[in-house]
Amino acid sequence: MTIPPLTFRELRCTPVSVPLANPVRTASGEVTHAPLILLDLLTEEGVEGHTYLFTYTPLVLGPLVTLLDNLAKLLKGAPLAPLEVERMLDARFRLLGNTGLVTMAIAGIDMACWDALARAAGLPLCRLLGGTPKPVPAYFSQGMDGLERGVQLAQQCVERGFTLMKIKIGYPTVAEDLAVVHAVQTALGPHAELAVDYNQSLTVPEALRRCRLLDEMHLAWIEEPTRQDDDTGHTRIAHEVRTPIMLGENWFGTHEMARSVAAGASDLVMPDLMKIGGVSGWLRAASIASAARLPMASHIFQEVTAHLMTATPTALRLEVLDIADPVLQAPLRVVGGMAHPSVEPGSGVEWNPEGVERWRIA
C-alpha cells in the first residue's frame, strides 16, 4: 500500500442545524436539532477529507468555526500527517490548555485528515487502520421519552433487530425510573437487553440509592450516574453497585480517560470520537481500554466509529443515534441490529447537497 504525500491547503466549515427524527430528551434538557459543523479539508493534490462536529448547542457554532478557520491558517502548506498535525496544534495551546472547543477543533481536523488519507490510499478507513469492513454489533439509543413513548420505541428496537436498547432516565422520583425501566423491559421481552443513562443528573448518595434498586432489574449498564469528572464518586458507585457502570462520553482527551480508568471508576468505557481527540485519540483510547481489559463502546459519530470499532480490541457496541442523516449522501447502513461500515475509500462521509442547503445556517 502506498499513500501519496498530501499537503494541507484549506478547511471549509459549514454550520447546519439538523432536525432529529426523535428529539433527545435528558434529565438536563432536550435536543430537537443537532447543531453540526461540516468540515471539508482540501489538499494541494486534489484529495479531500470530510467529517463533522456536533456542538450540542448552537451557541458555540460561531466561535468553533472561527477557531477552525484560525487553525487552518496555521496548517496551510503542512504535510497531511495526523499525528504531526496534532502535535503542532497541541503545542499552540500548552499554556491555555487543550480542552473544550480546542479539543473539538483539533479532533475535527484529525478526523478529516484520516478520511483524506484513506481516500488517497483507496481504502475504507477501517482497512487503513488494520481492520476490515465487517458488521459491528450496534445498540438502539433513545432519550428520556416517558413510559408510553418508551414502550413504542422498544417495539421499534425489536422490529429493527437490535439486541440492546439504551434509554435515558433521571425522573423526579426513583419510582418513575423503575416504572419506565420495567415497562420498556417488558416491551423488549427476550429479544433485547436494556441499558440506562442518567446523564450526570444525580448526587453520589442518590445515585447509590437508585442504582442499588436498579440492580434488581438486570440492566446491561448504568451510564454516568453522577458528574463525569467525579472519579472518586464513580469509583464508589462502581464498587458498591452490581450493575456495570459505563463512563466516557465526556472525557476530553485520553489523559482524562487514563485517570478515570486508573481510579477504577467504571466497568465499561465509551469514548466520544470528537472529545477523545479524533481518530488518533480513539486509537490511544482503544489501547488504554485493551490494557485494562475494559469493554469499549462508542458515542455518536456512528459513520466513522463503525470503522474504528473494527480496529478496537475490546469493542463492545456501536451507538446508533442518527444526528447527521439528513445531510449525508449515504447514511450508515444498519440491518438486523448490525452496523455496516462503508466499503468506499475513506470513512463514508459524503454530503447530500440538498440537505446541506436546506439546513445550512446563514
Number of C-alpha atoms within 10 A of each C-alpha: 7 7 11 10 13 22 19 24 20 18 23 15 19 17 23 25 23 22 17 17 13 16 17 20 18 22 18 11 9 12 17 15 19 22 26 26 24 22 22 22 23 21 23 14 13 11 16 23 26 25 26 22 26 22 17 13 13 17 10 13 21 12 12 20 19 14 15 22 16 12 18 18 13 14 18 16 15 14 15 22 16 21 14 12 19 18 11 13 19 16 12 13 13 9 8 9 12 18 17 11 17 21 21 26 25 25 26 27 29 26 28 28 29 25 29 28 26 23 22 21 18 17 19 24 33 26 20 21 18 11 16 18 21 17 18 21 22 27 28 26 23 24 22 25 20 20 17 11 14 22 21 13 23 27 15 15 25 21 13 15 18 23 20 23 25 25 26 26 27 22 17 9 9 17 12 15 22 17 13 24 25 16 17 26 23 12 20 24 13 10 14 19 19 23 23 27 25 23 20 20 20 17 13 19 12 14 22 21 14 20 22 16 15 21 15 10 15 14 18 18 22 28 27 25 28 22 17 20 14 14 20 14 19 27 19 16 25 21 15 12 19 16 22 19 25 26 26 26 23 19 24 24 26 21 13 16 25 17 13 23 22 14 14 17 25 25 21 21 28 28 26 23 31 30 28 29 29 28 27 17 24 25 20 18 25 25 15 18 23 16 11 15 13 20 19 26 27 26 22 23 22 24 26 25 27 31 30 28 30 21 21 23 16 20 22 20 22 28 25 24 19 18 22 28 19 21 25 18 16 15 19 21 13 18 13 14 23 22 25 19 28 23 17 15 21 29 29 24 24 16 20 16 12 13 17 20 13 14 17 18 16 7
